[in-house]
């Protein structure tokens, strides 16, 4: 059992890396994407924006981009939940995230986030993840308790 767990994390990391590499290749080959976004220019290094997306970016995003963002959150949570199980040894947000969003479709989550930003135009700087956490997770599970 210990040997199995010892190899699980490196194998998951390898799988995620290969999956992301395949996703990048699929995006580059997608004819629906503009040529400028399909492949970065070789002459200048591309700047990567690692900031957390907020309501301004959410409102400007297409439905496909919104669903992809939510799919990423769900897949990350599902992968960690599968690795750690329902009773993780370390403190994590994943258990509450998985439990509270269980049974909701990505479209339902997207509609709730859309509705939040529409009814709270003064909170456009709040990150998407904060909206998901405080509007969808906390009402179902209560605030996180520090162990």
Secondary structure as GFF3:
##gff-version 3
##sequence-region A 1 147
A	DSSP	alpha_helix	2	29	.	.	.	ID=ss1
A	DSSP	alpha_helix	35	38	.	.	.	ID=ss2
A	DSSP	alpha_helix	55	60	.	.	.	ID=ss3
A	DSSP	alpha_helix	63	84	.	.	.	ID=ss4
A	DSSP	alpha_helix	94	101	.	.	.	ID=ss5
A	DSSP	alpha_helix	106	119	.	.	.	ID=ss6
A	DSSP	three_ten_helix	121	123	.	.	.	ID=ss7
A	DSSP	alpha_helix	128	132	.	.	.	ID=ss8
A	DSSP	pi_helix	133	137	.	.	.	ID=ss9
A	DSSP	alpha_helix	138	141	.	.	.	ID=ss10
###
